[in-house]
Amino acid sequence: MSSQSSSIPLVSNFDSPAVHIVYTERPHNEAPEAYHIRTLVSVLGSEEAAREALVYSYKNAASGFSARLTPDQVKEITKQPGVLHVVQSGSNKLHSGGGGVARLH
């Protein structure tokens, strides 16, 4: 019998942190990363925990950050001022259809 793919977890822990993208308003009179850390501190309780959870600060095309958050932390961060939307990060595979490259003439 074939073994399960290593990318599919056999057991899922719904309380474990997963990477989420947190879209925020653009900060005024504050550096974006400092604003993102401050927002995380309000949920995680300390600057150290916020820095550990922070994965990336978005500063150009979008305003926000990605961080490792549990489902309860996601609920709390959505209540914070300036937080617009939170989505779980993931990757998608493109489906190429049935075969080959379509040629346009």
C-alpha positions in Angstrom: 0.0 0.0 0.0 1.3 3.5 -0.8 2.4 5.8 2.0 0.7 9.1 2.6 2.3 12.3 1.1 4.5 14.1 3.5 2.7 17.4 2.8 -0.6 16.1 4.2 -0.6 16.0 8.0 -1.9 12.9 9.6 -3.0 14.7 12.7 -4.1 18.4 12.8 -3.8 20.5 15.9 -6.3 23.3 15.6 -4.7 25.2 18.5 -1.2 25.4 17.1 -0.1 28.6 15.4 -0.4 28.9 11.7 0.9 31.8 9.5 -1.8 34.4 8.9 -1.7 37.6 6.8 -3.0 40.6 8.8 -4.1 43.5 6.6 -4.0 46.8 8.4 -4.5 50.5 7.9 -1.3 52.4 7.0 0.2 53.7 10.2 0.5 57.5 10.6 3.6 58.9 12.2 5.0 55.5 13.0 7.2 53.1 11.2 5.2 50.1 9.7 7.1 47.4 11.6 6.8 49.2 14.9 3.0 49.5 14.3 2.8 45.8 13.4 4.7 44.8 16.6 2.5 47.1 18.7 -0.6 45.5 17.2 0.8 42.0 18.0 1.8 43.0 21.5 -1.8 43.9 22.2 -2.8 40.2 21.6 0.4 38.3 22.5 1.2 40.3 25.7 4.9 41.0 25.1 7.2 42.5 22.6 9.4 39.4 22.7 6.4 37.1 21.8 5.3 39.6 19.1 8.8 39.6 17.5 8.9 35.8 17.6 5.5 35.5 15.9 6.1 38.1 13.2 7.1 36.6 9.9 7.2 39.6 7.6 6.1 43.3 7.6 4.5 44.5 4.3 5.3 48.1 3.7 4.9 48.8 -0.1 2.0 47.4 -2.1 0.0 46.4 1.0 -0.1 47.5 4.6 0.1 44.6 7.1 2.2 41.7 8.3 2.3 38.0 8.5 2.6 36.2 11.8 2.2 32.9 13.5 -1.1 33.0 15.3 -3.5 30.5 17.0 -7.2 30.6 16.1 -7.9 32.4 19.4 -5.2 35.0 18.7 -6.7 35.5 15.2 -10.1 36.3 16.9 -8.5 38.8 19.2 -6.4 40.5 16.6 -9.4 41.1 14.4 -10.8 43.3 17.2 -7.8 45.5 17.3 -8.0 49.1 15.9 -6.6 49.4 12.4 -6.9 45.7 11.6 -8.9 45.4 8.4 -8.8 41.7 7.5 -7.0 38.5 8.5 -6.5 35.4 6.3 -4.6 32.2 6.8 -1.6 32.0 4.5 -1.4 29.1 2.1 -0.2 28.1 -1.3 -2.2 27.1 -4.3 -1.2 24.9 -7.2 -2.3 25.9 -10.7 -4.3 23.4 -12.6 -3.0 23.2 -16.2 -6.1 21.5 -17.6 -6.1 18.4 -19.7 -3.1 18.5 -21.8 -0.5 20.6 -23.5 -0.3 24.2 -24.4 -3.1 25.8 -26.3 -1.9 27.7 -29.4 -3.5 30.9 -30.5 -3.3 31.8 -34.2 
